[in-house]
Structures are given as structure tokens and as C-alpha cells.
Amino acid sequence: MKIAVCDDDMICRSQIISLLNEYIKQNSSRNITVSEFANAENLLDAINKNCEFDAFILDVVMPGMNGIELGVELRRQGVKGKIIYLTSNDEFAIDSYKAKATNYILKPVAESELFNTLDDIAEHISSKEKSFIVKTSEGITRLSYEKIVYAELVRKAIVYHLADGSTLESTTIRTGFSKAVEELLCDNSFFLCGSSMLVNLYHVSSVKKDSLVFRNENILFLPKSACLDVRSAWIDFWFKEESRI
């Protein structure tokens, strides 16, 4: 679980980091990392550089862009991570719903309330982590759904293009492309483009007339008719995802 902490007050930020370090100590079996930011702009810069977080712990009152505005901007950019707001009073509680916040915790932060919220987020992440087996020339690899940006048929093999910029090539398939990726097609994140291309809608940041732009800034050129189909599926996908947050 990747956690981002954003608070302009260094003392408050240090206190939250200390609590998180204790949480990490108590949950050593989980892979948890924490990144800290002093303002909304720095956090958004990290997001724009393809940093991804599962949870955001945001102070509400900050100079410049406040926590509520930051949360709304994250949602506008399609960021799905859970948001936890921290504040000294409850006057912004109703506004926190604009960013579909998971929790709104009053300062001083109670360890039990923060830890219980993080437990819920960790369980949610665990339930969503899906993977499948890919046979390659070097053996068998378990590949996480969320790492796949898109997959294409190349000379009777499937090439998986991954979020970190690398690729993974399967051995020769002995069925049609759609049959070979049918496990992925059971997940609503994936959309079949024609007969030899599969796109992970989660990684699509924009759909142009003749291309898809992904979150890692890669561009995939497609026929205009395919782009229209992807655009429709992409909008529908994010509408459903937002309704679940």
C-alpha cells in the first residue's frame, strides 16, 4: 500500500508520519510505503510524473490549494486512491464528500481511528489485486492486471505492454487472441479493440480521434472507429468506478 501525506505544517506532518511508522511496524507483513508532501502542488507534480498512491492523507486547511480542492482535482484526474482528511474542526466535513473521501478525522488524530481506516483500505486493495499466469520462453510469470497498459497480438504471440515501460511476450498461442485473453476480458477494466488489441481502461488518460494517451505518456495509434468505441467504454468505466468510491 502506497500512502501520500500532504500537510503544510511540518510538526503535524511529522506526527502523522510517526503514527504511520507505528502502523507499518504493526503490519510488517504488508508492503507499505509513505511519501510526504508540504503542499498540494508538490503532490500533484508527483501524480503528473506517474507516481501512484493507494491512499492520501490530506490536511484540509493549507495555503494555496486546500485539501478539499486537492481531493477534487485528484478525482478530476481520475485518481482512484482513497482519501482521508485531517482537520482541527468539522466545518469542512460536508465539503469532503465532493472528493468522495473515505474518512474525515479530527485532530489530534486518534491512533485507533487512523489505523482502522488504513485496515479497511488495505483490505479493499487486497480484494482488488488480481493476477494471471503468462507462459513465456523463460518460464511462467504471474502478471498483475493493474500492471498491464495494453496487450497486442504479434506474430502469434501476445506482447503485454506494462506500466513501467517494459514488455512481456508470451509463448506462441494456439487459439484466437480473444480466447487467449478471455480471463482479462472478465474484468471490466479491459476492453477488446478489434481482433488483436486489448486495452486497460484504467491506464487511459485521454482518447484522441486516432490515438489513446496512457498515464505513462505512451501513445497508441488506432483507427478512428476503434477510438470511438474505446472512448465510450472508457467513459462508462470511470463513471462506474467513481460511483464505487
C-alpha angles and dihedrals in degrees: 000000000000115000128193119199118197119184128137092210107086093202093051091044091052091050091053091047089052091053091048092051088055090049090051090050091053092047101043092150090065123079101235127168129179129206122186130210131187096208144012094256093060092049092050090049089056091049090050089053088059097260108153128202133189094204136024122203104196133183109225100213111057132141115260109005108019126215096264092051090046092052092049090050091050090053091047088056091052096253109160101190118125117259125219116187123208123196143151094236139025100237092108096047095105092046090055089073088069087071093040091241121197094214143357112212125190121225133277083057115229110226093220094053094048093044093048090051092049090049090055091049092048091052090049091052092047092052091052098047107106129173140170140198122265120191112217135173088263096051136272124336128189107220124196115230091227093057092061115094095174140330130215139186111249120176094332092312130097117239114202114205109208134208093248091058096257127117135221121204122204126215117264111299120225097201135055119289095251091050091050092053098036091115089061092045089061086069115077091223091075127074127187114228109198117313102312111032132076122188129197103222092201090069096048111105098177141358118222128189093267106012149038121233115208130208090253087057095250115140126217117196116215137167113279092246090055091050090054090053092047092048091055093047092044094053091047091048095053093043089057093043093052091050089058097052 
